[in-house]
Amino acid sequence: MSLKGKTIFMSGGSRGIGLAIALRAARDGANIAIAAKTAEPHPKLPGTIHTAAAEIEAAGGQALPILCDIRNDEQVADAVAATVTAFGGIDICVNNASAIQLTGTLQTDMKRFDLMQQINARGTFLVSKTCLPHLLKASNPHILNLSPPLDMQAKWFRNHVAYTMAKFGMSMCTLGMSAEFATDGVAVNSLWPLTAIDTAAVRNLLGGEKMAAISRSPEIMADAAHAILNRSSRECTGRFFIDELVLREEGVTDFSKYAAPGATTLAADFFVPDAVFEKTDTKVARTIG
């Protein structure tokens, strides 16, 4: 299992789960284009496209940092073209960029509603659409959306309907495009964590250090993504993967290395269907939703 020589176009990726996925691929010797908005240090968020590129190259990969707002059609087209010029094509598209605001209907202003729709749903559609002409030429092409299973229960909508609509929009891209491009051999899948993941979103929006202490590290998502992206694109498509279950399929049984030291019960993530918890013995508390 190796992504050596493969070219990945990733939206976002200057920090968190996206960067972890990029670093895992870099250890194989992959080429990674980081198309994100953060070119200068942010006062509250770690990482820029340039620091991410340096880490990717230190890990053994080739990096192309690209300043890109995926809401802008021309910037996405230019970023994809720059990636193809630099590396000769695109094998993998990872739709990692996302916006979040966990507010009810009356508390959600339309500017924020539009931002979440433009980045999550529209951005995923646009980046995938722009990469697809190149993916269709690749030998084992994959699109991987960091989005949840389409579990259409009211409990996932009632507290933050706008965010859920935007996030499920990414998953609808998985559902539709996987069928549309199945005969072309382009895999389109989603990946979502079983538990909360220790990222800036968790620390800034979902409980800070207390929540981080009952979360897993982004490396579990990176290892799961690595396993998916090495599978046959003609045999593995249209799936809504959960990180731990992917790794169990790969033979992993000990997940302690991903948890914070001393954590015995972990926080379950949003949008995880009830049936998933029946497939694992991991102790989780359904504290967010």
N, C-alpha and C positions, 0 to 999 in steps of 0.2 A: 504494500500500500504506500504509494508515494505520489506527490503532486509536483515532482521535479520537472522543471521546464514548462509547467502549465502557467497560463496567464489568468489572473483573477482581477476583475474590475469590481471594486467595492465602493458602495455609497457610504459615506461616513467613514468610520474606521480609525479615527485619530485617537480613540480611547475605548475603554470598556470591552464589550463582547466582540465588536468588529476588529479591534486591534488584536485581541487574543486569537481570533480566527486567522488573521493575517500572519501573526508570528508563528502559529503552528504550521501553516503552509510554507512560510519562509524557511523553517528548519529542514524542509524537504528540498529547498532550492527553487521555489516557485517565484514567478514574477507577479508583483502586486501593485495595482494602481489604486491609490487612496484618493478618492474624489470626495472632498469634504469642504466645509465652509471655514474651518478654523485654521487660519494661517498665522495669526499672532496669538500669543498666550492669553487665555481667558482668565479673568480674576477669580472665577468660581469653579472652573472645569480644568482638569489636567489635559495636557497633550495638544499638539497641532499636527497638521499634515507633515510638517518637517521633522518633528520629533518621532512621529510614527515611522516615517521613511528611514530614519537613522536606526531605529530599533529593528525594523525588518531586515535591513542590510547587515546589521550586527548578528542577526539570527541565521544568516546564510542565504537570504533571498535577494532579489532585485526589486527596487522600489521606484515608483513614479508618483510623487506628491502632486496633486492637481487641485487647485482652488476651484471649487465647483458648488453651486447652489442647484440642487436637483429640481427645484421648482422652475428653473430657467431652461427652456428647450435648447437654446443655442449653446449654453454652457455644457449641457450634457452631451450634445452632439460633438462639441469640440473636445471634451474630455475622453470620449470613446475613441475619436479619431487619433488623439495624441497617444492613447494606449496602444492602438494598432500600429501606429508608426514606430513606437518605441520597442514593441515586443513581437510584432508580426501577426497578431491576431488576438482573440479572446476565447478562452476555454470555459471560464466560469464567471457568472455574475452573482454577486452577493448583495442583496438588498437589505442593508443593515441600518441605514439612516431612518430615524423616527423622531416624532415629536409627541410629547405627552402632556396632558393637563387633566387631572382627575377631579373635574367639577361637574355638578349637576346642570340641568338645562338652564335654569335661571341665572346661574353663576358663570356660564360660558359665553364670553363675548364672541361675536362673529369673526373678529380678526383671528382669534385663537382657533376657532372652529375651522376656518379656511386654512390656517397654517398646518393643522394636523391632517386635513384632507389632502393638501397639496404635497406634503412631504411623504406621508405614509402611503395613501392609496394611489394618488396620481404619480408621485415620485417613483414608486415601485413599478407602475405600468410604464412610465416613460423610460426609465433606465433599462428595463427588460426589453422594451420595444427597440431601443437604440442599439442594444448589444446583440439582439437576435440575428441580424444579418451575418454577423461574425461567428456567433455560436453555431449557426447552421453549417459552417465550414469546419468546425472542430470535430475531433475524433470521439470525444466523450463529454459532450457539453452539458453543463448544469446551470440552472438558476436556483438559488437558495434564498428564500425569503424568511427573514427572522420575524415570524408572525405565528399566531396561535391557531389551534384547531378551530374549526367552525362549529362551536358548541352553542347552538342558538337557544340559550336559556335566558330568561328575563333578568336573572340575577347578575349577569355580566353587563347588562345595559343600564340598570336602574340608577346606579350611582354616578355614572360617567358615560352617558349615551354617546356623546360626540367622540370621545376617545375610542370607545369600542367600535363605533362605525368606521372610523379611520383605520384602526388596526385590522378589523375584519376585512376591510377593503383590500389589504395586502394579501390576505388569505384567499380572497376570491380570485385574485390574480393567479394564485397557485392552482386553484380548482379549474379555472377556465383554460389557462395556458397549457397546463399539463395535458389536457385533452386535445387542445388545438394542435400542439406540436408533437404529439406522441409518435405519429408515423415518421416524423423527421428525426426522431431519436434525441430530442432535447428534453432532458429531465427538468421538471419544475416541482420543487418540494418546499415545504415549510419546516422550520425548526423552532422549538419553543422549550423553555426550561420547566422542569418539574417544580423547582424551588425558586425562590427569589435569588437573584444574582447580585453580588456585591459590585455595583456600578455607581456612577455619579447620581443616576436617577434614584436608586435606593437610598443613598446617603442624603440627597437633597430633598426628596419628595415623599419617601415612604418610611421614615422613621430613624434616619441617621445611623449612628453607631450601634444603637440597639438592634435595628433591623439587619445591619451588616453582620452582626454577630450570629445571626441565625440564617445567613445566606450562604450560598456556595460561590466559589471563585469563577470568573469567566472562563477559566480553562476547561471546565466541563463542557461548555458549549463549543469551545474550539475543538476538543477531541471528538465530539459528536459530529460536528460539521466536517471534520477531516474524514471520518468514516463514511459519511454520506457521499461526499464529493469524489471518493475513490470507487464508488459502486458504478455498475454499468448504467449508463443513462437510458438505455432502452428497457432495462428491467426494473429500474427504481425511479418511479415518477408518480406524481399525484398523491404523495404521502404527506401527512401532517405528523412529523416526528416530535417526540419528546426526548430531550437530551439523555436522561438516564436510561430510558428503554432502548435507545440506539446503542449505547455502550454495553448494555446487557446482551444485546444481540451479538456484539463483538466479543463476548466472553468476559467482560469486566464484572466483578462481583464486589469489590471493595471500593467504596466511593468516599472513604474518609479523607483522602488527600485533598478533596475539593471543598471540604467544610472548614469553617473557622475553628481554631483550636478549642476543644471543650464543648462544642455544640453537639447536643444529643437529639434535639428536635428542631427541624428547620421550617421556615415559613414557606408555605406553598405559594406558587406564583398565581397571577390572574389566569383565567380562561382555561385552566386545566380541567378536562371533563372528569366527573366522578369515577368513571370506569377505569381511568388511568391509575388511580391510587390502589386499585385492586391488583395491579400487576407488579407492585413493588412493596418491599418491606421497610422502606425508608420511613422514618417517623417524621411526619409533617403536620403543621398546624395551619389551618386555613384561616389566616388572620387578615388577608388582604383580598379585595375583590371589587 
